[in-house]
Amino acid sequence: MRFALIGSPVAHSLSPLMHNAGYRALGIEATYEAVELSEIESEGPWSQFDGLSVTMPLKQKIIPFLDSLEPSAAATGVVNTVVNSAGLKVGFNTDIYGISQAIQHAARQYQLEPQFKKAVIIGGRASACSALAALGELGRPETFITARTLTGPGTVTAARRELRTDFLPVAWRLTDMIKRVLTEADLVISTVPAKVLEGWDESFQLKAEALVLEASYANAGTWLQAACQRSDAHYIPGVEMLFHQAIQQFALHTGKAAPVEAMREALDQHLAQA
């Protein structure tokens, strides 16, 4: 079997490391590679793999080329996993599971009750749609979303109707309101590249003991990390979301339960050496 991650950029991705470790642990004859791809064509090389992991900018672009979508992918308008079964390409969204599990795991780690009253999502497109869906598994707290773009196809506003949930939009330019909701939120999920927040000043404070998930994992020493340190909030790196979504993705691709310990060990060893 052949599997691949498609998107751009993908050279930094840790997905091949985890999936290949899983294949070795279970004795599965399979390979997983990263394929740089920024556009989709109906019969491109991507269609020849037995399964795909899909990252930006293809999580929404790939949908018209699939035969069907499972319900959560259809509701969010986001696909990060494709299973090619007998020529039929089916899209799934395991980011929802990844976000929910990363947050619940952190809550247990810090001995916090995962009963969130107020949440803030930073960002308005693919990953934010998955975050909004994940909040449905986390008790549906009162939700605020701030982003440069909140309306139009592929945004959280479109997903809101399908998910039958709601949120309060906060305009990106209204920094005083953003500061207020961040101070009050016990859960923050950032789905934007870390560099987007670099312009925010240090007067932004987070609620003490809040859980803060940063979906981007390519950067170290981010604004959100610093904000957590000065606010006594708990930072959840994006690799945790990546790991948990990969567990569900592995099972969809192979039909076998993921060897969690082997995949976790491979990830931890790599991070320790980085």
N, C-alpha and C positions, 0 to 999 in steps of 0.2 A: 504494500500500500504506500501511496505517496501523498503527503500532506504539505501544505505551505501556508505561510503568512504572506498576504499581499497588502500593499499600501506604500506610502512614501512619507518620510524616510523609514526604513526598516532595518538598516544595518546595526542599529543599537539594540534591537529587540532581544529580550530574554526568553521569548516564547520557544524558539528552537531548542534552547538549553533544557527547558523543563519537559517539553514533549518528547524529545529524544531520550531523556533520562527515563521517562515513563515507559517507552517502548522497550528499552533494555531491561528494565526491572521485570516486565511481564513476558519477556521473550517474544515480543511481537516483531515480525519482520516488516518494518516500516521506516520511512524517512520523513523528516520535516525540515523544510528549508524556508528561507526568507527571500521573497521575490519583490524587487523594487517595481512598483506599478502605480501610476498616478491616474490612469484612465482605463476604462473597461470597454472591451469589444466583445461582441456576442460569442465569437468562437476563438477567443484568444487562448494562449497557453494556460491561463488560469483555469479554464474549463476542463482541463485534462486531469486535474488532481482528484483524488478520492474525497478530499475534504479541505476546507480552507479556514484559516483565521483571517479576519478582515479588519484592518485598521484604517485610520484616516489617510487620504480623503475619500475612501471608498465605501464607508459604512452605509451610505444612502445611495450612492451612485450605482451600486451593484444590484439593487432591488429589481429594476426592470428586466434584468437578465436571468432571474430565478423563476423556477416553475411554481413555487409556493412558499409561503411564510408561515411559521408557527405563530400562535396568537400573540405572544409578547413582542415578537419582531414586527408583526403587522400593526399592533397598537402603538408602538413607539416610532415606527418608521425607521428602524435601525437594525442592521444585520452585522454581526461580528463573527458569525460562524456559518459555514455552508457545508452541508453533507450532500455528496454526490452519490445517489443510490440508484443503480440501474439506469443511469442517464438522466434522472430527475434531480434537479438541484434545489434543495430546500434550505431556506434561511432561518437562522435562530439568533436570539440575542442572549448571550450568557453574561453580558456586562451587568445586567440587572442583578443576577445572582452574585457576581463578583463584588459589586458595591455593597449589597446587603450583608454578605458574609464577612467582608473586611471590617465593616462597622460593628457587627455583632461580636466578632472575635476580639476587636479592640475593647469593646465594652466589658467583656469578660476579663480581659487582661488587666484593665484598670479598675476592676470591681465596681463597675457602674451599672445601674439599671438601664437597659436599652428601651426606656420609655421617654421618647423625645417629645417635647412640647412645641418647640419652634425650630425650624430648619431654614438654612439659606443655601441656595444653589447659585454658584457663580458660573455663568455661561448659559447659552440658549439653544445650542444645536444638538448634535447626535448624542454625545455623552451626557448632556444635561437631560435629554429625554429619558435615557436609561436611569439616571439618578432620580428623576421624578417618579418613574415606575417603582424603583427600589424603595422609595419612601412609603409606598403602599404596603410593603412587607415589614415596615418599621413603625407601624402604628399611625400612619398618616398624620404627622404633626402639621401644625400651621406652617405653611411654606412660603418663603419669599424667594424670588428669582431676579437676579440682576445680570444684565448682559447688554452688549452694544446693540444686538438684534434679538428681539423676542417674538416677532411676528413673521408670517410667511411660511412657505413649504419647508418641511424639515426642521421646524423649530419647536420649542416646548409648547407654544400656543396651539400648534396643530396637533401635537401629541396629547395635550390636555383633553381634547374632545374625545379621543379614542380611549384614553385611560379612565375617563369619567372621574377625573380628579380636578383640583383647582389649586391656584397659587396666586399670590399677590405680586405683581410686577413692580420692580424698583428701577427707575431709569438710571442708566450708567452715570449720568452727569450729576445726579442728586447725591453727592458724597455724604452729606450730613445724615440723610436717611439710611444710606448703606452702613454708615458707622453705627447708627442706633440699632439696626436689626442684627448686625454682627455681634454687638455687645450683649444682646438678649438671647441669641440662638445657642442652643445646646448641641446643635449639629450643623456643621458647615461642610459642603461638598463643592470643591472647585473643579470644574471640567475644562478650564482654559489653560493654554500653555503658561508655564510659570512666569515667563517674561512679561505677560500681559499685566501682571500685578506689580511689576517693579516700580511703576510710577506712583503707587499708593504710599502715602507718608506714614510715619510711625505713630501718628495719633489714632490710627485704627486699632481698637482693642477688641479682643475676643473674650467671651465669657469664660471665667475660670472653670476648669474641668470639662469644657466642651470637647467634643470629638471633631477633628478636622481632617477630612480626607482630600488629598490632592491627587487627582487622577493621573496627571502627568508624572512620569517617573524618570525622565531623562536628565533632570537638573538636580543639583545638590545646593544647599544653602539658599533656599527660595524665600521669598517674602513671607509666605505663609508659615514656613518653619520658624522664622524669626518672630513672627507674630505670636505663635504658640508659646515660644520660650518666654517672651515678655509678659504673656497673659496667663501663664500656668494652664494652658489648654493642652490637649493631647493630639499630637500630630500622627496621622496615618499615611505613610508613603504610598504612592501609586502602585508599587510592586505588590502590595497586599491585594489590591483589587485585581491586578494582573494574575496573581497566583490563583485566587479563588475562582475567577472566571475560567481559567485554564483547566481546572479540575472538572468542571461541568463540560467544557469543550472536548476534553480528552475522551470522556464517556460517549459523547455524541459521535465523535469521529470513529472510535474503535469498537463501540458496543460493549466495552468492558469498564468496570469501575477503575478510576484512576488510582495508581499507587501513590497516595498522597505523601507518604514519608519520603519516598525516593525523589519525587519531584521537588519537595521542600528542601531536602538535603542538597540537591544540585543547585537550587537557587541560592541557598544560604552560603554555600561554599564559594560561589561566584561573587556574591556581594562582599564576602569577607576579604576576598583578594583584590577587589576593585579599588 
